[in-house]
Amino acid sequence: MTILAIDIGGTKLAAALIDDQLTIVTRCEQPTPASKTPEALETALRELVAP
C-alpha cells in the first residue's frame, strides 16, 4: 500500500508518497498561496498532488 501524506503549513505545502516500509518514495513542495482562501488552498493542493 502507498500512502499520500500532506503537510499544510503557513509558508509551504508539502506532499509525499510513503511505501509499506515507511520510506518516502517521492516528495514535493510549493509555497502556501498568499491569499489563503479555501479556494486558493484547494487549487494549490490539487496542483501539488497532481504529478
PyMOL Python script that loads the backbone (N, CA, C, O; Angstrom):
from pymol import cmd

cmd.read_pdbstr("""\
ATOM      1  N   MET A   1       0.843  -1.176   0.000  1.00  0.00           N
ATOM      2  CA  MET A   1       0.000   0.000   0.000  1.00  0.00           C
ATOM      3  C   MET A   1       0.890   1.241   0.000  1.00  0.00           C
ATOM      4  O   MET A   1       1.922   1.279   0.669  1.00  0.00           O
ATOM      5  N   THR A   2       0.480   2.241  -0.749  1.00  0.00           N
ATOM      6  CA  THR A   2       1.177   3.524  -0.792  1.00  0.00           C
ATOM      7  C   THR A   2       0.293   4.567  -0.117  1.00  0.00           C
ATOM      8  O   THR A   2      -0.914   4.618  -0.352  1.00  0.00           O
ATOM      9  N   ILE A   3       0.897   5.388   0.713  1.00  0.00           N
ATOM     10  CA  ILE A   3       0.176   6.416   1.465  1.00  0.00           C
ATOM     11  C   ILE A   3       0.564   7.786   0.945  1.00  0.00           C
ATOM     12  O   ILE A   3       1.738   8.049   0.682  1.00  0.00           O
ATOM     13  N   LEU A   4      -0.424   8.661   0.798  1.00  0.00           N
ATOM     14  CA  LEU A   4      -0.178  10.056   0.447  1.00  0.00           C
ATOM     15  C   LEU A   4      -0.219  10.867   1.739  1.00  0.00           C
ATOM     16  O   LEU A   4      -1.244  10.902   2.419  1.00  0.00           O
ATOM     17  N   ALA A   5       0.884  11.511   2.075  1.00  0.00           N
ATOM     18  CA  ALA A   5       0.962  12.359   3.263  1.00  0.00           C
ATOM     19  C   ALA A   5       1.028  13.812   2.810  1.00  0.00           C
ATOM     20  O   ALA A   5       1.790  14.151   1.905  1.00  0.00           O
ATOM     21  N   ILE A   6       0.232  14.668   3.438  1.00  0.00           N
ATOM     22  CA  ILE A   6       0.189  16.086   3.070  1.00  0.00           C
ATOM     23  C   ILE A   6       0.431  16.925   4.317  1.00  0.00           C
ATOM     24  O   ILE A   6      -0.168  16.681   5.365  1.00  0.00           O
ATOM     25  N   ASP A   7       1.305  17.907   4.200  1.00  0.00           N
ATOM     26  CA  ASP A   7       1.612  18.853   5.270  1.00  0.00           C
ATOM     27  C   ASP A   7       1.167  20.233   4.810  1.00  0.00           C
ATOM     28  O   ASP A   7       1.721  20.782   3.858  1.00  0.00           O
ATOM     29  N   ILE A   8       0.177  20.789   5.478  1.00  0.00           N
ATOM     30  CA  ILE A   8      -0.324  22.119   5.141  1.00  0.00           C
ATOM     31  C   ILE A   8       0.212  23.086   6.189  1.00  0.00           C
ATOM     32  O   ILE A   8      -0.191  23.047   7.352  1.00  0.00           O
ATOM     33  N   GLY A   9       1.126  23.954   5.761  1.00  0.00           N
ATOM     34  CA  GLY A   9       1.729  24.906   6.676  1.00  0.00           C
ATOM     35  C   GLY A   9       1.473  26.335   6.240  1.00  0.00           C
ATOM     36  O   GLY A   9       0.930  26.587   5.165  1.00  0.00           O
ATOM     37  N   GLY A  10       1.869  27.257   7.085  1.00  0.00           N
ATOM     38  CA  GLY A  10       1.665  28.669   6.807  1.00  0.00           C
ATOM     39  C   GLY A  10       2.543  29.216   5.707  1.00  0.00           C
ATOM     40  O   GLY A  10       2.183  30.197   5.055  1.00  0.00           O
ATOM     41  N   THR A  11       3.712  28.587   5.486  1.00  0.00           N
ATOM     42  CA  THR A  11       4.623  29.080   4.458  1.00  0.00           C
ATOM     43  C   THR A  11       4.767  28.145   3.272  1.00  0.00           C
ATOM     44  O   THR A  11       5.123  28.578   2.177  1.00  0.00           O
ATOM     45  N   LYS A  12       4.484  26.824   3.491  1.00  0.00           N
ATOM     46  CA  LYS A  12       4.617  25.889   2.374  1.00  0.00           C
ATOM     47  C   LYS A  12       3.639  24.743   2.528  1.00  0.00           C
ATOM     48  O   LYS A  12       3.158  24.446   3.622  1.00  0.00           O
ATOM     49  N   LEU A  13       3.356  24.098   1.386  1.00  0.00           N
ATOM     50  CA  LEU A  13       2.583  22.871   1.323  1.00  0.00           C
ATOM     51  C   LEU A  13       3.543  21.781   0.871  1.00  0.00           C
ATOM     52  O   LEU A  13       4.335  21.995  -0.046  1.00  0.00           O
ATOM     53  N   ALA A  14       3.482  20.628   1.497  1.00  0.00           N
ATOM     54  CA  ALA A  14       4.354  19.523   1.115  1.00  0.00           C
ATOM     55  C   ALA A  14       3.513  18.257   0.988  1.00  0.00           C
ATOM     56  O   ALA A  14       2.522  18.080   1.698  1.00  0.00           O
ATOM     57  N   ALA A  15       3.917  17.392   0.087  1.00  0.00           N
ATOM     58  CA  ALA A  15       3.258  16.099  -0.092  1.00  0.00           C
ATOM     59  C   ALA A  15       4.321  15.042  -0.336  1.00  0.00           C
ATOM     60  O   ALA A  15       5.370  15.314  -0.920  1.00  0.00           O
ATOM     61  N   ALA A  16       4.031  13.831   0.123  1.00  0.00           N
ATOM     62  CA  ALA A  16       4.968  12.723  -0.076  1.00  0.00           C
ATOM     63  C   ALA A  16       4.192  11.434  -0.266  1.00  0.00           C
ATOM     64  O   ALA A  16       3.106  11.258   0.288  1.00  0.00           O
ATOM     65  N   LEU A  17       4.764  10.532  -1.060  1.00  0.00           N
ATOM     66  CA  LEU A  17       4.260   9.174  -1.160  1.00  0.00           C
ATOM     67  C   LEU A  17       5.151   8.305  -0.287  1.00  0.00           C
ATOM     68  O   LEU A  17       6.377   8.366  -0.384  1.00  0.00           O
ATOM     69  N   ILE A  18       4.526   7.490   0.570  1.00  0.00           N
ATOM     70  CA  ILE A  18       5.259   6.672   1.542  1.00  0.00           C
ATOM     71  C   ILE A  18       4.884   5.218   1.305  1.00  0.00           C
ATOM     72  O   ILE A  18       3.705   4.892   1.168  1.00  0.00           O
ATOM     73  N   ASP A  19       5.882   4.342   1.255  1.00  0.00           N
ATOM     74  CA  ASP A  19       5.612   2.925   0.980  1.00  0.00           C
ATOM     75  C   ASP A  19       5.357   2.139   2.264  1.00  0.00           C
ATOM     76  O   ASP A  19       5.325   2.707   3.356  1.00  0.00           O
ATOM     77  N   ASP A  20       5.176   0.812   2.118  1.00  0.00           N
ATOM     78  CA  ASP A  20       4.871  -0.065   3.257  1.00  0.00           C
ATOM     79  C   ASP A  20       5.969  -0.077   4.323  1.00  0.00           C
ATOM     80  O   ASP A  20       5.707  -0.366   5.491  1.00  0.00           O
ATOM     81  N   GLN A  21       7.180   0.235   3.917  1.00  0.00           N
ATOM     82  CA  GLN A  21       8.309   0.237   4.852  1.00  0.00           C
ATOM     83  C   GLN A  21       8.502   1.605   5.507  1.00  0.00           C
ATOM     84  O   GLN A  21       9.493   1.842   6.199  1.00  0.00           O
ATOM     85  N   LEU A  22       7.533   2.505   5.275  1.00  0.00           N
ATOM     86  CA  LEU A  22       7.567   3.884   5.784  1.00  0.00           C
ATOM     87  C   LEU A  22       8.737   4.682   5.222  1.00  0.00           C
ATOM     88  O   LEU A  22       9.303   5.546   5.892  1.00  0.00           O
ATOM     89  N   THR A  23       9.085   4.373   3.978  1.00  0.00           N
ATOM     90  CA  THR A  23      10.125   5.088   3.262  1.00  0.00           C
ATOM     91  C   THR A  23       9.466   6.078   2.311  1.00  0.00           C
ATOM     92  O   THR A  23       8.504   5.741   1.620  1.00  0.00           O
ATOM     93  N   ILE A  24       9.985   7.298   2.279  1.00  0.00           N
ATOM     94  CA  ILE A  24       9.460   8.294   1.357  1.00  0.00           C
ATOM     95  C   ILE A  24       9.909   7.928  -0.053  1.00  0.00           C
ATOM     96  O   ILE A  24      11.105   7.863  -0.338  1.00  0.00           O
ATOM     97  N   VAL A  25       8.941   7.691  -0.927  1.00  0.00           N
ATOM     98  CA  VAL A  25       9.216   7.308  -2.305  1.00  0.00           C
ATOM     99  C   VAL A  25       9.458   8.556  -3.149  1.00  0.00           C
ATOM    100  O   VAL A  25      10.393   8.601  -3.948  1.00  0.00           O
ATOM    101  N   THR A  26       8.614   9.562  -2.969  1.00  0.00           N
ATOM    102  CA  THR A  26       8.754  10.824  -3.679  1.00  0.00           C
ATOM    103  C   THR A  26       8.176  11.929  -2.814  1.00  0.00           C
ATOM    104  O   THR A  26       7.294  11.690  -1.990  1.00  0.00           O
ATOM    105  N   ARG A  27       8.687  13.150  -3.009  1.00  0.00           N
ATOM    106  CA  ARG A  27       8.253  14.278  -2.198  1.00  0.00           C
ATOM    107  C   ARG A  27       8.273  15.537  -3.052  1.00  0.00           C
ATOM    108  O   ARG A  27       9.132  15.690  -3.920  1.00  0.00           O
ATOM    109  N   CYS A  28       7.315  16.451  -2.804  1.00  0.00           N
ATOM    110  CA  CYS A  28       7.320  17.737  -3.489  1.00  0.00           C
ATOM    111  C   CYS A  28       6.737  18.791  -2.552  1.00  0.00           C
ATOM    112  O   CYS A  28       6.033  18.475  -1.593  1.00  0.00           O
ATOM    113  N   GLU A  29       7.046  20.046  -2.853  1.00  0.00           N
ATOM    114  CA  GLU A  29       6.514  21.134  -2.036  1.00  0.00           C
ATOM    115  C   GLU A  29       6.366  22.386  -2.875  1.00  0.00           C
ATOM    116  O   GLU A  29       6.967  22.517  -3.942  1.00  0.00           O
ATOM    117  N   GLN A  30       5.553  23.305  -2.373  1.00  0.00           N
ATOM    118  CA  GLN A  30       5.361  24.600  -3.015  1.00  0.00           C
ATOM    119  C   GLN A  30       4.908  25.583  -1.947  1.00  0.00           C
ATOM    120  O   GLN A  30       4.446  25.162  -0.887  1.00  0.00           O
ATOM    121  N   PRO A  31       5.026  26.878  -2.199  1.00  0.00           N
ATOM    122  CA  PRO A  31       4.602  27.871  -1.220  1.00  0.00           C
ATOM    123  C   PRO A  31       3.083  27.820  -0.991  1.00  0.00           C
ATOM    124  O   PRO A  31       2.315  27.526  -1.907  1.00  0.00           O
ATOM    125  N   THR A  32       2.674  28.107   0.232  1.00  0.00           N
ATOM    126  CA  THR A  32       1.250  28.247   0.538  1.00  0.00           C
ATOM    127  C   THR A  32       0.750  29.495  -0.181  1.00  0.00           C
ATOM    128  O   THR A  32       1.440  30.515  -0.186  1.00  0.00           O
ATOM    129  N   PRO A  33      -0.438  29.436  -0.789  1.00  0.00           N
ATOM    130  CA  PRO A  33      -0.958  30.609  -1.504  1.00  0.00           C
ATOM    131  C   PRO A  33      -1.054  31.828  -0.575  1.00  0.00           C
ATOM    132  O   PRO A  33      -1.468  31.714   0.579  1.00  0.00           O
ATOM    133  N   ALA A  34      -0.670  32.976  -1.095  1.00  0.00           N
ATOM    134  CA  ALA A  34      -0.674  34.203  -0.300  1.00  0.00           C
ATOM    135  C   ALA A  34      -2.079  34.594   0.144  1.00  0.00           C
ATOM    136  O   ALA A  34      -2.252  35.124   1.241  1.00  0.00           O
ATOM    137  N   SER A  35      -3.084  34.340  -0.692  1.00  0.00           N
ATOM    138  CA  SER A  35      -4.445  34.755  -0.352  1.00  0.00           C
ATOM    139  C   SER A  35      -5.035  33.912   0.774  1.00  0.00           C
ATOM    140  O   SER A  35      -5.880  34.399   1.526  1.00  0.00           O
ATOM    141  N   LYS A  36      -4.607  32.662   0.904  1.00  0.00           N
ATOM    142  CA  LYS A  36      -5.056  31.734   1.942  1.00  0.00           C
ATOM    143  C   LYS A  36      -6.567  31.560   2.002  1.00  0.00           C
ATOM    144  O   LYS A  36      -7.117  31.255   3.060  1.00  0.00           O
ATOM    145  N   THR A  37      -7.241  31.753   0.867  1.00  0.00           N
ATOM    146  CA  THR A  37      -8.669  31.460   0.813  1.00  0.00           C
ATOM    147  C   THR A  37      -8.842  29.948   0.635  1.00  0.00           C
ATOM    148  O   THR A  37      -7.924  29.278   0.162  1.00  0.00           O
ATOM    149  N   PRO A  38      -9.986  29.412   1.000  1.00  0.00           N
ATOM    150  CA  PRO A  38     -10.198  27.971   0.792  1.00  0.00           C
ATOM    151  C   PRO A  38     -10.033  27.556  -0.671  1.00  0.00           C
ATOM    152  O   PRO A  38      -9.491  26.489  -0.961  1.00  0.00           O
ATOM    153  N   GLU A  39     -10.497  28.394  -1.579  1.00  0.00           N
ATOM    154  CA  GLU A  39     -10.391  28.066  -2.999  1.00  0.00           C
ATOM    155  C   GLU A  39      -8.941  28.040  -3.459  1.00  0.00           C
ATOM    156  O   GLU A  39      -8.535  27.148  -4.205  1.00  0.00           O
ATOM    157  N   ALA A  40      -8.156  29.029  -3.008  1.00  0.00           N
ATOM    158  CA  ALA A  40      -6.737  29.080  -3.381  1.00  0.00           C
ATOM    159  C   ALA A  40      -5.987  27.884  -2.803  1.00  0.00           C
ATOM    160  O   ALA A  40      -5.113  27.319  -3.461  1.00  0.00           O
ATOM    161  N   LEU A  41      -6.325  27.499  -1.583  1.00  0.00           N
ATOM    162  CA  LEU A  41      -5.682  26.348  -0.957  1.00  0.00           C
ATOM    163  C   LEU A  41      -6.053  25.061  -1.694  1.00  0.00           C
ATOM    164  O   LEU A  41      -5.195  24.208  -1.918  1.00  0.00           O
ATOM    165  N   GLU A  42      -7.314  24.916  -2.070  1.00  0.00           N
ATOM    166  CA  GLU A  42      -7.743  23.734  -2.811  1.00  0.00           C
ATOM    167  C   GLU A  42      -7.010  23.629  -4.145  1.00  0.00           C
ATOM    168  O   GLU A  42      -6.542  22.552  -4.514  1.00  0.00           O
ATOM    169  N   THR A  43      -6.912  24.727  -4.858  1.00  0.00           N
ATOM    170  CA  THR A  43      -6.214  24.736  -6.147  1.00  0.00           C
ATOM    171  C   THR A  43      -4.747  24.361  -5.961  1.00  0.00           C
ATOM    172  O   THR A  43      -4.212  23.550  -6.718  1.00  0.00           O
ATOM    173  N   ALA A  44      -4.102  24.942  -4.966  1.00  0.00           N
ATOM    174  CA  ALA A  44      -2.686  24.657  -4.713  1.00  0.00           C
ATOM    175  C   ALA A  44      -2.480  23.189  -4.338  1.00  0.00           C
ATOM    176  O   ALA A  44      -1.515  22.571  -4.788  1.00  0.00           O
ATOM    177  N   LEU A  45      -3.366  22.628  -3.526  1.00  0.00           N
ATOM    178  CA  LEU A  45      -3.236  21.219  -3.151  1.00  0.00           C
ATOM    179  C   LEU A  45      -3.441  20.296  -4.348  1.00  0.00           C
ATOM    180  O   LEU A  45      -2.746  19.290  -4.489  1.00  0.00           O
ATOM    181  N   ARG A  46      -4.400  20.643  -5.209  1.00  0.00           N
ATOM    182  CA  ARG A  46      -4.610  19.817  -6.413  1.00  0.00           C
ATOM    183  C   ARG A  46      -3.372  19.849  -7.308  1.00  0.00           C
ATOM    184  O   ARG A  46      -2.979  18.819  -7.857  1.00  0.00           O
ATOM    185  N   GLU A  47      -2.755  21.025  -7.461  1.00  0.00           N
ATOM    186  CA  GLU A  47      -1.537  21.137  -8.271  1.00  0.00           C
ATOM    187  C   GLU A  47      -0.382  20.361  -7.627  1.00  0.00           C
ATOM    188  O   GLU A  47       0.428  19.747  -8.321  1.00  0.00           O
ATOM    189  N   LEU A  48      -0.320  20.397  -6.307  1.00  0.00           N
ATOM    190  CA  LEU A  48       0.769  19.734  -5.589  1.00  0.00           C
ATOM    191  C   LEU A  48       0.729  18.224  -5.776  1.00  0.00           C
ATOM    192  O   LEU A  48       1.769  17.604  -6.001  1.00  0.00           O
ATOM    193  N   VAL A  49      -0.455  17.622  -5.686  1.00  0.00           N
ATOM    194  CA  VAL A  49      -0.555  16.165  -5.735  1.00  0.00           C
ATOM    195  C   VAL A  49      -0.817  15.615  -7.136  1.00  0.00           C
ATOM    196  O   VAL A  49      -0.793  14.399  -7.325  1.00  0.00           O
ATOM    197  N   ALA A  50      -1.067  16.477  -8.120  1.00  0.00           N
ATOM    198  CA  ALA A  50      -1.357  16.018  -9.478  1.00  0.00           C
ATOM    199  C   ALA A  50      -0.257  15.121 -10.070  1.00  0.00           C
ATOM    200  O   ALA A  50      -0.577  14.089 -10.658  1.00  0.00           O
ATOM    201  N   PRO A  51       1.019  15.481  -9.933  1.00  0.00           N
ATOM    202  CA  PRO A  51       2.048  14.617 -10.523  1.00  0.00           C
ATOM    203  C   PRO A  51       2.075  13.258  -9.876  1.00  0.00           C
ATOM    204  O   PRO A  51       2.883  12.410 -10.255  1.00  0.00           O
TER     205      PRO A  51
END
""", "prot")
cmd.dss("prot")
cmd.show_as("cartoon", "prot")
cmd.util.cbc("prot")
cmd.orient("prot")
